[in-house]
Amino acid sequence: MSGFLLSLTRIGSYRSLLHAAAGAAIAVPVAPFALAVAVSVDVDSRLRALIALLALAVLMGLLGLLGPVRRLGVGLANTLLGTGVPTPERHPGAGARLRSGLWLALHTAAGGILFTVLAFLGLGVLVPAVWLAGGQDRISLFWSDVPLGAWTLPFGLVAVVAALVLTAATTLGLRVGAAALLGPSAAERAALAERRAAMLAQRNRLARELHDSIGHTLTTSTLHAAAAADLVEADPAQVRRALGTIEEASRSALEDLDHVLGLLRDEPAAKEPTRTLTEVDVLAVRARDAGLDVRLTVRGPVAALPATVSREGYRIVQEGLTNALRHAGPGRVDVRVEAGPDRLEIAVVNPLDGERARSGRHGLEGLAERVEALRGELAAGPDGERWRLSATIPLRAGT
């Protein structure tokens, strides 16, 4: 209650006046049809007025069923009432249309009631003005002949306060009504949440693709370019090999980038790169050319692995070698890929560099999501004086 009383001091509490005026403006072209309905009925004049009001409410409700009118109602509520109703869809469902029609009818009714009551309260404000002006001892007030006097001052003050309270209360009620009738329903909010979750999942997928492919290429290319700069005069043949590796890696990265951009542009023609563990030796060669002492061990029928498992396995090895290029200390990097009858096991082990803290958490988080999606397990962390990245992915349900 105290919050409502405090709101009486804020100008925004009286926005219902503008909103009611907007409702009256919308009702103007509809009112003649409501009057035509009332005139066509042979009843008492007071009952005819009631029929005209009911007909106007029904016609406004029918008008509110239209999609553009719903969007107009949301815009008016957000602008004139200060609500935060989200922009509705261009083709609302039946439930949304019905709520919109009910809102427009209530909008018009609330505005009409507000202006009618304010008009009567306005007469109450004029009473003390008439008494203070003098020259008149009595006044007809609410169909009664009333003598004027000092009582008109508090009467006028009460009328002013009542007008303020009524207007602020109407604003609050319209805000609540707009949120309930113009805002999304529970089903619409659930659908919106699903779309947002799908969008975030797609973004995470694109981020993983960019990190795994482009990040690996930039790391290896940077190391090769640095090595080539040091050997440009001493070993031209090695420089040519380094430049060839950079060219090959860059071409591969361009394919990945083209795929990701195609997803962002919603282009189904974009071809997804299909690198699998059958190409894991290419990763090892690039890492060796970049200066790592890599020993690769591959066991089992890698070529027979399911395509999804093989692609994710390739990414795991790629991320492990990328981190080794960035953070490994001197020594050998062991890469083991073993395809068993019921699971795929991958391990990338490299020496720790005690002077530099391990980073690249985003890449490991992305790998964890990939492996978890395949119901596998991923582990990464120090193992004595070495850093171990290992993953186990089942190949059959229940393993």
TIMITI-408045 format. One record per residue (C-alpha): residue number from 1; residue in one letter; chain; y, z, x. Coordinates in nm, 3 decimals. Each point is the difference from the previous one (the first is absolute). Example, Ala and Ser with C-alpha at 12.3 -4.5 7.8 and 13.67 -1.06 7.14 Angstrom:
2
REC  num  residu  chaine    north       up     east
REC    1       A       A   -0.450    0.780    1.230
REC    2       S       A    0.344   -0.066    0.137
This chain:
399
REC  num  residu  chaine    north       up     east
REC    1       M       A    0.000    0.000    0.000
REC    2       S       A    0.236    0.088    0.283
REC    3       G       A   -0.069   -0.341    0.155
REC    4       F       A    0.100   -0.173   -0.323
REC    5       L       A    0.320    0.205   -0.025
REC    6       L       A    0.081   -0.087    0.360
REC    7       S       A   -0.053   -0.368   -0.080
REC    8       L       A    0.286    0.017   -0.250
REC    9       T       A    0.240   -0.002    0.295
REC   10       R       A   -0.135   -0.331    0.131
REC   11       I       A    0.139   -0.328   -0.125
REC   12       G       A   -0.345   -0.159    0.015
REC   13       S       A   -0.116    0.221   -0.288
REC   14       Y       A    0.209   -0.207   -0.241
REC   15       R       A   -0.142   -0.342    0.085
REC   16       S       A   -0.163   -0.009   -0.343
REC   17       L       A    0.335   -0.111   -0.142
REC   18       L       A   -0.012   -0.325    0.197
REC   19       H       A   -0.370   -0.040   -0.071
REC   20       A       A    0.057    0.050   -0.373
REC   21       A       A    0.281   -0.256    0.008
REC   22       A       A   -0.236   -0.248    0.167
REC   23       G       A   -0.258    0.066   -0.272
REC   24       A       A    0.263   -0.063   -0.267
REC   25       A       A    0.089   -0.329    0.169
REC   26       I       A   -0.367   -0.107   -0.008
REC   27       A       A   -0.025    0.100   -0.367
REC   28       V       A    0.306   -0.199   -0.110
REC   29       P       A   -0.176   -0.341   -0.029
REC   30       V       A   -0.298    0.166   -0.173
REC   31       A       A    0.200    0.205   -0.253
REC   32       P       A    0.073   -0.294   -0.241
REC   33       F       A   -0.373   -0.057   -0.049
REC   34       A       A   -0.050    0.369   -0.077
REC   35       L       A    0.285   -0.013   -0.251
REC   36       A       A   -0.152   -0.309   -0.160
REC   37       V       A   -0.324    0.190   -0.052
REC   38       A       A    0.184    0.295   -0.157
REC   39       V       A    0.210   -0.221   -0.228
REC   40       S       A   -0.308   -0.179   -0.127
REC   41       V       A   -0.133    0.328   -0.146
REC   42       D       A    0.140    0.113   -0.336
REC   43       V       A    0.037    0.376    0.059
REC   44       D       A    0.267    0.268    0.017
REC   45       S       A    0.269   -0.057    0.264
REC   46       R       A   -0.097    0.310    0.199
REC   47       L       A   -0.365   -0.102    0.003
REC   48       R       A    0.108   -0.351    0.096
REC   49       A       A    0.179    0.142    0.304
REC   50       L       A   -0.320    0.181    0.100
REC   51       I       A   -0.198   -0.323   -0.041
REC   52       A       A    0.253   -0.181    0.221
REC   53       L       A   -0.044    0.263    0.274
REC   54       L       A   -0.379   -0.017   -0.022
REC   55       A       A    0.009   -0.380    0.008
REC   56       L       A    0.227    0.011    0.305
REC   57       A       A   -0.241    0.237    0.176
REC   58       V       A   -0.297   -0.228   -0.076
REC   59       L       A    0.184   -0.313    0.115
REC   60       M       A    0.111    0.171    0.322
REC   61       G       A   -0.358    0.106    0.060
REC   62       L       A   -0.121   -0.357   -0.045
REC   63       L       A    0.272   -0.123    0.234
REC   64       G       A   -0.115    0.248    0.261
REC   65       L       A   -0.343   -0.165    0.010
REC   66       L       A    0.149   -0.289    0.199
REC   67       G       A   -0.049    0.016    0.377
REC   68       P       A    0.363   -0.084    0.091
REC   69       V       A    0.124    0.272   -0.237
REC   70       R       A   -0.225    0.251    0.176
REC   71       R       A    0.148   -0.098    0.335
REC   72       L       A    0.349    0.031   -0.151
REC   73       G       A   -0.086    0.348   -0.128
REC   74       V       A   -0.120    0.107    0.345
REC   75       G       A    0.317   -0.137    0.160
REC   76       L       A    0.224    0.181   -0.249
REC   77       A       A   -0.191    0.326    0.042
REC   78       N       A    0.018   -0.015    0.380
REC   79       T       A    0.367   -0.101    0.005
REC   80       L       A    0.145    0.206   -0.284
REC   81       L       A   -0.233    0.301   -0.006
REC   82       G       A   -0.076    0.022    0.371
REC   83       T       A   -0.377   -0.019   -0.046
REC   84       G       A   -0.235   -0.140    0.261
REC   85       V       A   -0.234   -0.204   -0.218
REC   86       P       A   -0.173   -0.272    0.208
REC   87       T       A    0.063   -0.362   -0.085
REC   88       P       A   -0.261   -0.108   -0.259
REC   89       E       A   -0.234   -0.293    0.036
REC   90       R       A    0.114   -0.334   -0.137
REC   91       H       A   -0.295   -0.013   -0.238
REC   92       P       A   -0.057    0.353   -0.133
REC   93       G       A   -0.311    0.095   -0.193
REC   94       A       A   -0.021    0.088   -0.368
REC   95       G       A    0.032    0.373    0.067
REC   96       A       A    0.313   -0.046    0.209
REC   97       R       A    0.154   -0.224   -0.269
REC   98       L       A   -0.065    0.258   -0.272
REC   99       R       A    0.156    0.277    0.207
REC  100       S       A    0.296   -0.226    0.072
REC  101       G       A    0.048   -0.071   -0.371
REC  102       L       A   -0.015    0.372   -0.081
REC  103       W       A    0.254    0.069    0.276
REC  104       L       A    0.251   -0.256   -0.129
REC  105       A       A   -0.027    0.142   -0.352
REC  106       L       A    0.052    0.355    0.132
REC  107       H       A    0.282   -0.119    0.224
REC  108       T       A    0.187   -0.144   -0.297
REC  109       A       A   -0.075    0.300   -0.222
REC  110       A       A    0.107    0.254    0.262
REC  111       G       A    0.322   -0.191    0.063
REC  112       G       A    0.081   -0.021   -0.369
REC  113       I       A   -0.065    0.369   -0.057
REC  114       L       A    0.202    0.094    0.307
REC  115       F       A    0.308   -0.200   -0.103
REC  116       T       A   -0.023    0.123   -0.361
REC  117       V       A   -0.014    0.367    0.101
REC  118       L       A    0.274   -0.048    0.259
REC  119       A       A    0.220   -0.152   -0.270
REC  120       F       A   -0.034    0.314   -0.214
REC  121       L       A    0.061    0.221    0.304
REC  122       G       A    0.307   -0.210    0.072
REC  123       L       A    0.140    0.104   -0.339
REC  124       G       A   -0.051    0.360    0.107
REC  125       V       A    0.209   -0.064    0.310
REC  126       L       A    0.279   -0.149   -0.211
REC  127       V       A    0.030    0.309   -0.223
REC  128       P       A    0.186    0.221    0.254
REC  129       A       A    0.218   -0.299    0.090
REC  130       V       A    0.108   -0.031   -0.364
REC  131       W       A    0.073    0.375   -0.023
REC  132       L       A    0.195    0.005    0.328
REC  133       A       A    0.205   -0.300   -0.112
REC  134       G       A    0.111    0.196   -0.308
REC  135       G       A    0.119   -0.144   -0.330
REC  136       Q       A   -0.339    0.047   -0.168
REC  137       D       A   -0.153    0.328   -0.126
REC  138       R       A   -0.333   -0.124   -0.133
REC  139       I       A   -0.254   -0.269    0.092
REC  140       S       A   -0.305   -0.150   -0.163
REC  141       L       A   -0.289    0.087    0.232
REC  142       F       A   -0.357   -0.096   -0.084
REC  143       W       A    0.091   -0.065   -0.362
REC  144       S       A    0.173    0.338   -0.039
REC  145       D       A    0.369    0.093   -0.016
REC  146       V       A    0.046    0.238    0.296
REC  147       P       A    0.324    0.183    0.100
REC  148       L       A    0.109   -0.055    0.361
REC  149       G       A    0.058    0.285    0.240
REC  150       A       A   -0.076    0.147    0.342
REC  151       W       A   -0.373   -0.035   -0.070
REC  152       T       A    0.031   -0.374    0.072
REC  153       L       A    0.037    0.062    0.377
REC  154       P       A   -0.348    0.152    0.057
REC  155       F       A   -0.136   -0.246   -0.256
REC  156       G       A    0.131   -0.292    0.208
REC  157       L       A   -0.135    0.157    0.321
REC  158       V       A   -0.345    0.039   -0.157
REC  159       A       A    0.012   -0.365   -0.109
REC  160       V       A    0.081   -0.112    0.356
REC  161       V       A   -0.280    0.211    0.150
REC  162       A       A   -0.243   -0.125   -0.265
REC  163       A       A    0.093   -0.360    0.079
REC  164       L       A   -0.057    0.056    0.372
REC  165       V       A   -0.334    0.175   -0.055
REC  166       L       A   -0.119   -0.266   -0.244
REC  167       T       A    0.093   -0.285    0.235
REC  168       A       A   -0.163    0.166    0.302
REC  169       A       A   -0.313    0.082   -0.200
REC  170       T       A   -0.021   -0.359   -0.124
REC  171       T       A    0.029   -0.125    0.359
REC  172       L       A   -0.283    0.228    0.109
REC  173       G       A   -0.215   -0.104   -0.296
REC  174       L       A    0.060   -0.369    0.062
REC  175       R       A   -0.091    0.039    0.367
REC  176       V       A   -0.329    0.165   -0.092
REC  177       G       A   -0.066   -0.263   -0.267
REC  178       A       A    0.077   -0.287    0.236
REC  179       A       A   -0.243    0.134    0.260
REC  180       A       A   -0.273    0.044   -0.262
REC  181       L       A    0.042   -0.323   -0.196
REC  182       L       A    0.139   -0.244    0.256
REC  183       G       A   -0.183    0.131    0.306
REC  184       P       A   -0.353   -0.109    0.091
REC  185       S       A   -0.291    0.146   -0.194
REC  186       A       A   -0.284    0.190    0.167
REC  187       A       A   -0.208   -0.319    0.015
REC  188       E       A    0.293   -0.195    0.145
REC  189       R       A    0.061    0.270    0.260
REC  190       A       A   -0.367   -0.007    0.094
REC  191       A       A    0.010   -0.379    0.034
REC  192       L       A    0.318    0.024    0.207
REC  193       A       A   -0.164    0.258    0.226
REC  194       E       A   -0.302   -0.227    0.045
REC  195       R       A    0.221   -0.295    0.092
REC  196       R       A    0.192    0.215    0.245
REC  197       A       A   -0.324    0.129    0.154
REC  198       A       A   -0.128   -0.356    0.034
REC  199       M       A    0.328   -0.106    0.161
REC  200       L       A   -0.012    0.291    0.247
REC  201       A       A   -0.362   -0.079    0.082
REC  202       Q       A    0.096   -0.362    0.068
REC  203       R       A    0.288    0.113    0.221
REC  204       N       A   -0.230    0.231    0.194
REC  205       R       A   -0.245   -0.284    0.042
REC  206       L       A    0.272   -0.229    0.134
REC  207       A       A    0.125    0.273    0.231
REC  208       R       A   -0.351    0.046    0.139
REC  209       E       A   -0.039   -0.374    0.052
REC  210       L       A    0.331   -0.026    0.184
REC  211       H       A   -0.069    0.308    0.211
REC  212       D       A   -0.352   -0.104    0.095
REC  213       S       A    0.059   -0.368    0.075
REC  214       I       A    0.365   -0.034    0.103
REC  215       G       A    0.004    0.337    0.176
REC  216       H       A   -0.305   -0.090    0.208
REC  217       T       A    0.140   -0.341    0.089
REC  218       L       A    0.339    0.139    0.105
REC  219       T       A   -0.165    0.265    0.215
REC  220       T       A   -0.226   -0.243    0.184
REC  221       S       A    0.271   -0.265    0.030
REC  222       T       A    0.246    0.251    0.147
REC  223       L       A   -0.251    0.112    0.262
REC  224       H       A   -0.096   -0.358    0.087
REC  225       A       A    0.365   -0.103    0.028
REC  226       A       A    0.072    0.294    0.231
REC  227       A       A   -0.300   -0.088    0.217
REC  228       A       A    0.101   -0.367    0.010
REC  229       A       A    0.351    0.094    0.112
REC  230       D       A   -0.144    0.196    0.293
REC  231       L       A   -0.238   -0.282    0.102
REC  232       V       A    0.220   -0.303   -0.064
REC  233       E       A    0.023   -0.083    0.373
REC  234       A       A   -0.304    0.176    0.143
REC  235       D       A   -0.269   -0.129   -0.241
REC  236       P       A    0.111   -0.296   -0.215
REC  237       A       A   -0.355   -0.049   -0.132
REC  238       Q       A   -0.009    0.354   -0.139
REC  239       V       A    0.342   -0.057   -0.156
REC  240       R       A   -0.130   -0.310   -0.177
REC  241       R       A   -0.298    0.196   -0.132
REC  242       A       A    0.234    0.274   -0.126
REC  243       L       A    0.223   -0.252   -0.172
REC  244       G       A   -0.305   -0.162   -0.160
REC  245       T       A   -0.112    0.337   -0.130
REC  246       I       A    0.348    0.065   -0.140
REC  247       E       A   -0.004   -0.341   -0.169
REC  248       E       A   -0.341    0.060   -0.155
REC  249       A       A    0.092    0.351   -0.119
REC  250       S       A    0.330   -0.123   -0.141
REC  251       R       A   -0.171   -0.278   -0.193
REC  252       S       A   -0.240    0.255   -0.147
REC  253       A       A    0.291    0.228   -0.091
REC  254       L       A    0.179   -0.289   -0.171
REC  255       E       A   -0.306   -0.054   -0.220
REC  256       D       A    0.003    0.368   -0.093
REC  257       L       A    0.373   -0.008   -0.065
REC  258       D       A   -0.033   -0.311   -0.215
REC  259       H       A   -0.267    0.175   -0.205
REC  260       V       A    0.210    0.313   -0.049
REC  261       L       A    0.310   -0.199   -0.095
REC  262       G       A   -0.208   -0.195   -0.248
REC  263       L       A   -0.104    0.326   -0.164
REC  264       L       A    0.361    0.117   -0.015
REC  265       R       A    0.105   -0.327   -0.163
REC  266       D       A   -0.298    0.010   -0.237
REC  267       E       A   -0.135   -0.326    0.136
REC  268       P       A   -0.376   -0.018   -0.066
REC  269       A       A   -0.031   -0.295    0.236
REC  270       A       A    0.066    0.221    0.301
REC  271       K       A   -0.327    0.005    0.197
REC  272       E       A   -0.125    0.342    0.101
REC  273       P       A   -0.109    0.025    0.365
REC  274       T       A   -0.375    0.063    0.024
REC  275       R       A   -0.043    0.157    0.342
REC  276       T       A   -0.322    0.197    0.021
REC  277       L       A   -0.201    0.191    0.257
REC  278       T       A   -0.153   -0.327    0.117
REC  279       E       A    0.337   -0.051    0.176
REC  280       V       A    0.023    0.349    0.148
REC  281       D       A   -0.053   -0.143    0.350
REC  282       V       A    0.338   -0.178   -0.035
REC  283       L       A    0.167    0.340   -0.041
REC  284       A       A   -0.177    0.126    0.311
REC  285       V       A    0.106   -0.305    0.204
REC  286       R       A    0.366    0.041   -0.105
REC  287       A       A   -0.007    0.369    0.088
REC  288       R       A   -0.155   -0.076    0.342
REC  289       D       A    0.264   -0.263    0.066
REC  290       A       A    0.264    0.260   -0.090
REC  291       G       A   -0.136    0.234    0.267
REC  292       L       A   -0.259    0.216   -0.175
REC  293       D       A   -0.344    0.054    0.151
REC  294       V       A   -0.195   -0.065   -0.319
REC  295       R       A   -0.377    0.023   -0.029
REC  296       L       A   -0.120   -0.144   -0.331
REC  297       T       A   -0.346    0.076   -0.136
REC  298       V       A   -0.118   -0.172   -0.317
REC  299       R       A   -0.341    0.078   -0.149
REC  300       G       A   -0.171   -0.114   -0.316
REC  301       P       A    0.049   -0.296   -0.237
REC  302       V       A    0.381    0.006   -0.013
REC  303       A       A    0.014   -0.351   -0.147
REC  304       A       A   -0.207    0.117   -0.298
REC  305       L       A    0.241    0.277   -0.100
REC  306       P       A    0.172   -0.020   -0.341
REC  307       A       A    0.327   -0.187    0.039
REC  308       T       A    0.219    0.292   -0.114
REC  309       V       A   -0.169    0.244    0.237
REC  310       S       A    0.022   -0.246    0.289
REC  311       R       A    0.372   -0.063   -0.059
REC  312       E       A    0.081    0.370   -0.012
REC  313       G       A   -0.212    0.058    0.310
REC  314       Y       A    0.204   -0.263    0.184
REC  315       R       A    0.319    0.185   -0.100
REC  316       I       A   -0.141    0.330    0.124
REC  317       V       A   -0.076   -0.142    0.343
REC  318       Q       A    0.339   -0.173    0.004
REC  319       E       A    0.185    0.325   -0.075
REC  320       G       A   -0.205    0.191    0.258
REC  321       L       A    0.080   -0.251    0.275
REC  322       T       A    0.366   -0.017   -0.102
REC  323       N       A    0.032    0.378    0.033
REC  324       A       A   -0.183   -0.013    0.331
REC  325       L       A    0.245   -0.262    0.128
REC  326       R       A    0.290    0.223   -0.101
REC  327       H       A   -0.126    0.343    0.094
REC  328       A       A   -0.315   -0.005    0.215
REC  329       G       A   -0.004    0.147    0.346
REC  330       P       A   -0.170   -0.172    0.294
REC  331       G       A   -0.371   -0.057   -0.039
REC  332       R       A   -0.253   -0.190   -0.204
REC  333       V       A    0.026   -0.062   -0.374
REC  334       D       A   -0.338   -0.006   -0.174
REC  335       V       A   -0.038   -0.195   -0.322
REC  336       R       A   -0.330    0.033   -0.186
REC  337       V       A   -0.091   -0.194   -0.314
REC  338       E       A   -0.345    0.066   -0.146
REC  339       A       A   -0.120   -0.162   -0.322
REC  340       G       A   -0.300    0.192   -0.128
REC  341       P       A   -0.217   -0.061   -0.306
REC  342       D       A    0.205    0.232   -0.219
REC  343       R       A    0.332    0.060    0.177
REC  344       L       A    0.258   -0.136    0.241
REC  345       E       A    0.113    0.227    0.281
REC  346       I       A    0.306   -0.067    0.215
REC  347       A       A    0.143    0.205    0.284
REC  348       V       A    0.297   -0.066    0.230
REC  349       V       A    0.032    0.255    0.280
REC  350       N       A    0.276   -0.005    0.260
REC  351       P       A    0.141    0.242    0.262
REC  352       L       A    0.281    0.232   -0.109
REC  353       D       A    0.342   -0.027    0.155
REC  354       G       A    0.118    0.357    0.030
REC  355       E       A    0.364   -0.093    0.056
REC  356       R       A    0.046   -0.182   -0.333
REC  357       A       A   -0.067    0.142   -0.343
REC  358       R       A   -0.232   -0.192   -0.225
REC  359       S       A    0.185   -0.188   -0.274
REC  360       G       A   -0.086   -0.283   -0.236
REC  361       R       A   -0.083    0.226   -0.292
REC  362       H       A    0.090   -0.271   -0.252
REC  363       G       A   -0.268   -0.227    0.141
REC  364       L       A   -0.263    0.272   -0.015
REC  365       E       A    0.099    0.087   -0.356
REC  366       G       A   -0.039   -0.364   -0.096
REC  367       L       A   -0.345   -0.011    0.162
REC  368       A       A   -0.100    0.317   -0.183
REC  369       E       A    0.094   -0.164   -0.331
REC  370       R       A   -0.199   -0.312    0.086
REC  371       V       A   -0.310    0.197    0.096
REC  372       E       A    0.028    0.235   -0.297
REC  373       A       A    0.014   -0.298   -0.235
REC  374       L       A   -0.342   -0.101    0.140
REC  375       R       A   -0.128    0.358   -0.040
REC  376       G       A   -0.014    0.043    0.374
REC  377       E       A    0.127    0.263    0.242
REC  378       L       A    0.262   -0.029    0.273
REC  379       A       A    0.072    0.247    0.279
REC  380       A       A    0.267   -0.014    0.270
REC  381       G       A    0.094    0.260    0.257
REC  382       P       A   -0.050    0.135    0.354
REC  383       D       A   -0.355    0.026    0.130
REC  384       G       A    0.027    0.186    0.327
REC  385       E       A    0.219   -0.209    0.227
REC  386       R       A   -0.039   -0.309   -0.214
REC  387       W       A    0.127   -0.118   -0.336
REC  388       R       A   -0.266   -0.104   -0.251
REC  389       L       A    0.046   -0.215   -0.308
REC  390       S       A   -0.322   -0.031   -0.198
REC  391       A       A   -0.094   -0.134   -0.340
REC  392       T       A   -0.318   -0.011   -0.205
REC  393       I       A   -0.021   -0.237   -0.298
REC  394       P       A   -0.308   -0.007   -0.229
REC  395       L       A   -0.146   -0.339   -0.082
REC  396       R       A   -0.187    0.105   -0.315
REC  397       A       A    0.080    0.224   -0.293
REC  398       G       A   -0.097    0.361    0.050
REC  399       T       A   -0.021   -0.017    0.382
